[in-house]
Amino acid sequence: MNEAQIVKIAGPVLHAQSKAPFQIGEELRIGDERLLGEVVRLNGDNIIAQVYEDTTGLKPGDPVTGTGAPLSVALGPWLLGGIFDGLLRPLKTQSHEIAAGDNDAEKVTYHFVPTRAVGDVVGPGTTYGELTKTSRKTFCFLPPNVGGVVEQIVTEGDYDAELAHCHIRTENDLLVPVSLTQYWPVRRARPSLERLPPMSPMITGQRILDTLFPISRGGQAAIPGGFGTGKTILQETIAKWCDADVIVYVGCGERGNEMAEVLHEFPSLIDPRTGRPLMERTVIIANTSNMPVAAREASIYSAVTVGEYFRDQGLHVALMADSTSRWAEALREVSGRLGELPGEAGYPAYLSSRIAEFYERASHVRTLDNQTGSLTIIGAVSPPAGDFSEPVTAHTKRYARSFWGLDRDRAQARFYPAIHPLQSYSEHAPKFAGWWTEHGNPNWMEQRKRLLTLLEQQADLERMARIVGKDALPPAQQLKLLCAELVNEAVLRQSAFSETDRYCSPERQIKIVRLTIRFVDFAEAALSRGVEPAEIAAQQVYRRLMRMSEDIGEDQIHMFGELSADLENQLASLGKAAPTTMVEATHAG
């Protein structure tokens, strides 16, 4: 281990004089309390490091010790259901405080069942056992840098996570012990056999996302929005209802009261798929704004490393980062203390590349064990005053394939989700037409395009109506506004607190969208027969369509057929001439 002495220190950044060579990214132990740090710059015999804990009390002359390894975190099955700080140190006490220098993983015992025998040849990432008597079956697998022949493996029984369950003889004739706990550098992506193209969406249960702006398994999404537009609520809703196997939630630099609310609510949530606590498949990383700023910068990398660890087990992982703006502010503060030349809005010039490094670790892969897994990243962005042209949002748009822009006006109108349909997009949407065809909707792309076109026409017509008045518009334009209102209320609006509509399956989404477009077709046909838009809006079926997502639940999907029949009966006859002769009246009866 290399040694150095502190020369000067300012906040989380220290300068030290080294006695031996260090490496960029090397993990450090600093001072008598052995605080955690990382080398960020080398200049001859001088090293510059950032410290991930409170530096109060450090002074020139204090020792700096290099570990010889890059900054790493401990990964293992014990992460599920846990709450950790930005460097995966468990928050074990009621006050959620960590003693200075504490970096020990929580001691947990598991029931281990071997699936390999002595003499078996195993490659990197290969499964060698499984854990039972847990909330879900968990497989034990080799680290990505270990492979060879099984020389020793323990028998079935209860073991500590740090115990070497298996010993591997490598090609270099080294005997490598393997335990449930793996250590991996946070800034290095874990390897896989190959990256797979995005072919299926991650279903969130939110109609505006799944129908209009879907995100792929292994894709990236950004949720920008000003204060109070519902970023955190939307991420929590997606975490609860999306079809991911594991949820990783990182609160990066959020205010303490917001993070406290998450820590209070998540443990009490019930997983709708299993009926068990949602925390059993959730990892929470809490790094609030009053914690050391350098640790906030590292928390993002810790979270994505955790996601890759579970992805490598053949699981589908959803990572919620709230928010990447606070992470970028940490980069800006540390950059200023390093004396770097500031870029736009004071952010460092490398802000764009750091955002790219983060989002590019989202992946849909074939794992080293020849399974399919994915890591989907959904990052919230908090642009000042809701300005989407500020640097963090602008750079994020370059790398996020799905962009869900939250609108302040819709949020203030109590419209949830407050996603603006004309400011949002999904680049992967055309690739999911085959998936929707397999699930019963071969016309999904045409329907999606028609809904978006109608919403765009609504925006243009509303600007005109503010000038001349809605009643002065031609009947055809009034009808477009009427149909667009139905799209907003029946398709886009979805209450997170509704027992019936907080989740919408793909099957129910298909029914709702089909009925909405069917109404548009019948209404346009009625208009061509001379029926006024006001008469169409007065029909009872229109009001039922406005509330169909609330009135028809997942166990009542057959009722959409009855509603469709009522729609046809009420609108198909509008505008048709009544019988005038006795013979015609008799035949009509």
LINPE-V473090 format. One record per backbone hydrogen bond with DSSP energy under -1.0 kcal/mol. NH is the residue of the N-H (numbers start at 1). CO is the residue of the C=O. E is the energy in kcal/mol with one decimal. If there is no record, write none. Layout:
# LINPE-V473090
{{NH	CO	E} {NH	CO	E}}
This chain:
# LINPE-V473090
{{4	64	-1.8} {5	17	-2.2} {6	62	-2.4} {7	15	-3.7} {8	15	-1.6} {10	13	-3.0} {13	10	-1.9} {14	49	-2.5} {15	8	-3.2} {16	47	-2.4} {17	5	-2.8} {18	45	-3.3} {19	3	-2.4} {25	39	-2.5} {26	23	-1.9} {27	69	-3.2} {28	37	-2.7} {29	65	-2.6} {30	35	-2.3} {31	63	-3.0} {34	31	-1.3} {35	30	-2.9} {37	28	-1.8} {38	50	-2.0} {39	26	-1.9} {40	48	-2.8} {41	48	-1.7} {43	46	-2.8} {46	43	-2.0} {47	16	-2.6} {48	41	-2.7} {49	14	-2.3} {50	38	-2.3} {51	12	-3.0} {52	36	-2.9} {58	55	-2.1} {61	6	-2.5} {62	59	-1.9} {64	4	-2.8} {65	29	-3.1} {66	2	-2.6} {67	27	-2.5} {71	25	-1.8} {73	184	-1.8} {75	182	-3.7} {79	76	-1.8} {80	77	-1.1} {81	282	-3.1} {82	79	-2.2} {84	284	-2.7} {85	89	-1.9} {88	85	-1.9} {91	83	-2.7} {92	90	-1.3} {96	93	-1.4} {102	99	-2.2} {110	159	-2.9} {112	157	-3.3} {113	130	-2.6} {115	128	-2.1} {119	150	-3.1} {120	117	-2.0} {122	148	-3.2} {126	123	-1.9} {128	140	-2.6} {129	140	-1.2} {130	113	-2.2} {131	138	-3.4} {132	111	-2.0} {138	131	-1.3} {140	129	-3.1} {142	126	-2.2} {146	143	-1.7} {148	122	-2.9} {149	169	-2.3} {150	120	-2.9} {151	167	-2.8} {152	167	-1.4} {154	165	-2.5} {157	112	-1.8} {159	110	-3.0} {161	108	-2.1} {163	160	-1.3} {165	178	-1.4} {166	178	-1.8} {167	152	-2.7} {168	176	-2.8} {169	149	-3.0} {170	174	-2.7} {173	170	-1.8} {176	168	-3.2} {178	166	-3.1} {180	161	-1.1} {181	161	-1.1} {182	75	-3.0} {184	73	-1.9} {186	71	-1.8} {188	185	-1.3} {193	366	-2.1} {194	366	-1.2} {196	364	-4.0} {202	215	-3.1} {210	206	-2.8} {211	207	-2.7} {213	208	-1.2} {217	200	-2.2} {219	216	-2.1} {221	377	-2.4} {222	402	-2.2} {223	379	-2.6} {225	381	-1.7} {229	226	-1.5} {234	230	-2.1} {235	231	-2.3} {236	232	-2.5} {237	233	-2.4} {238	234	-2.5} {239	235	-2.6} {240	236	-1.8} {241	237	-2.2} {242	238	-2.6} {243	203	-1.7} {245	316	-2.6} {246	316	-1.7} {247	281	-2.7} {248	318	-2.6} {249	283	-3.1} {250	320	-3.0} {251	285	-2.9} {252	250	-1.0} {252	322	-1.5} {253	287	-3.9} {259	255	-2.2} {260	256	-2.4} {261	257	-1.5} {262	258	-1.8} {263	259	-2.6} {264	260	-1.6} {265	261	-2.4} {266	262	-2.7} {268	265	-1.2} {269	266	-1.4} {271	276	-3.6} {275	271	-3.2} {278	269	-2.5} {280	277	-1.5} {281	278	-1.7} {282	279	-1.7} {283	247	-2.6} {284	82	-2.2} {285	249	-3.1} {286	84	-3.3} {287	251	-2.2} {289	254	-2.0} {291	288	-1.6} {296	292	-1.2} {297	293	-1.3} {298	294	-1.5} {299	295	-1.6} {302	298	-2.2} {303	299	-2.4} {304	300	-2.1} {305	301	-1.8} {306	302	-2.1} {307	303	-2.2} {308	304	-2.0} {309	305	-1.9} {310	306	-1.8} {311	307	-2.2} {312	308	-2.2} {313	310	-1.2} {314	311	-2.0} {315	310	-1.2} {317	374	-2.8} {318	246	-2.4} {319	376	-3.4} {320	248	-3.1} {321	378	-2.4} {322	250	-2.7} {324	380	-2.6} {327	323	-1.2} {328	324	-2.3} {329	325	-2.0} {330	326	-1.6} {331	327	-1.9} {332	328	-2.2} {333	329	-2.3} {334	330	-2.4} {335	331	-2.5} {336	332	-2.1} {337	333	-1.8} {338	334	-1.5} {340	335	-2.1} {343	347	-3.3} {346	343	-1.9} {347	344	-1.9} {351	348	-1.7} {354	350	-2.0} {355	351	-2.3} {356	352	-2.2} {357	353	-2.4} {358	354	-1.7} {359	355	-2.4} {360	356	-2.4} {361	358	-1.3} {362	359	-1.5} {363	375	-1.5} {365	373	-2.6} {366	194	-2.6} {367	371	-3.1} {370	367	-2.1} {373	365	-2.1} {374	315	-1.9} {375	363	-3.1} {376	317	-3.0} {377	219	-2.2} {378	319	-3.0} {379	221	-2.7} {380	321	-3.2} {381	223	-2.1} {386	383	-2.2} {387	384	-1.7} {390	387	-1.4} {394	390	-2.5} {395	391	-2.7} {396	392	-2.1} {397	393	-2.0} {399	396	-1.4} {400	396	-2.4} {402	220	-1.7} {403	425	-2.8} {404	222	-2.9} {406	224	-2.8} {407	418	-3.1} {411	407	-2.0} {412	408	-2.7} {413	409	-1.3} {414	411	-1.7} {415	410	-2.7} {420	405	-3.2} {423	420	-1.0} {425	403	-1.9} {427	401	-3.0} {431	428	-1.5} {432	429	-2.0} {436	432	-2.2} {437	433	-2.0} {438	434	-2.1} {439	435	-1.2} {440	437	-1.5} {441	436	-2.9} {444	441	-1.3} {447	443	-2.6} {448	444	-2.8} {449	445	-2.3} {450	446	-2.1} {451	447	-2.4} {452	448	-2.3} {453	449	-2.2} {454	450	-2.2} {455	451	-2.1} {456	452	-2.0} {457	453	-2.3} {458	454	-1.9} {459	455	-1.8} {460	456	-1.6} {461	457	-2.6} {462	458	-2.6} {463	459	-1.4} {464	460	-1.5} {465	461	-2.8} {466	462	-1.6} {467	464	-1.1} {468	464	-2.3} {469	465	-2.0} {473	470	-1.4} {478	474	-2.2} {479	475	-2.3} {480	476	-1.5} {481	477	-1.8} {482	478	-2.0} {483	479	-2.7} {484	480	-2.5} {485	481	-1.9} {486	482	-1.5} {487	483	-2.0} {488	484	-2.3} {489	485	-2.4} {490	486	-3.0} {491	487	-1.7} {492	487	-2.0} {493	488	-2.1} {494	416	-3.2} {502	498	-1.5} {504	205	-1.3} {509	505	-2.5} {510	506	-2.3} {511	507	-1.7} {512	508	-2.4} {513	509	-2.5} {514	510	-2.3} {515	511	-2.3} {516	512	-2.1} {517	513	-2.4} {518	514	-2.4} {519	515	-2.2} {520	516	-1.8} {521	517	-2.2} {522	518	-2.4} {523	519	-3.0} {524	520	-2.3} {525	521	-2.0} {526	522	-2.4} {527	523	-2.3} {528	524	-1.8} {530	527	-1.9} {531	526	-2.1} {536	532	-1.7} {537	533	-2.5} {538	534	-1.2} {539	536	-1.2} {544	540	-1.7} {545	541	-2.4} {546	542	-1.9} {548	545	-1.0} {551	547	-2.4} {552	548	-2.1} {556	553	-1.6} {559	556	-2.3} {560	557	-1.7} {561	558	-1.0} {563	559	-2.2} {564	560	-2.2} {565	561	-1.9} {566	562	-2.1} {567	563	-2.2} {568	564	-2.0} {569	565	-2.3} {570	566	-2.3} {571	567	-2.2} {572	568	-2.0} {576	573	-1.6} {585	581	-2.6} {586	582	-2.4} {587	583	-2.6} {588	584	-2.5} {589	585	-2.2}}
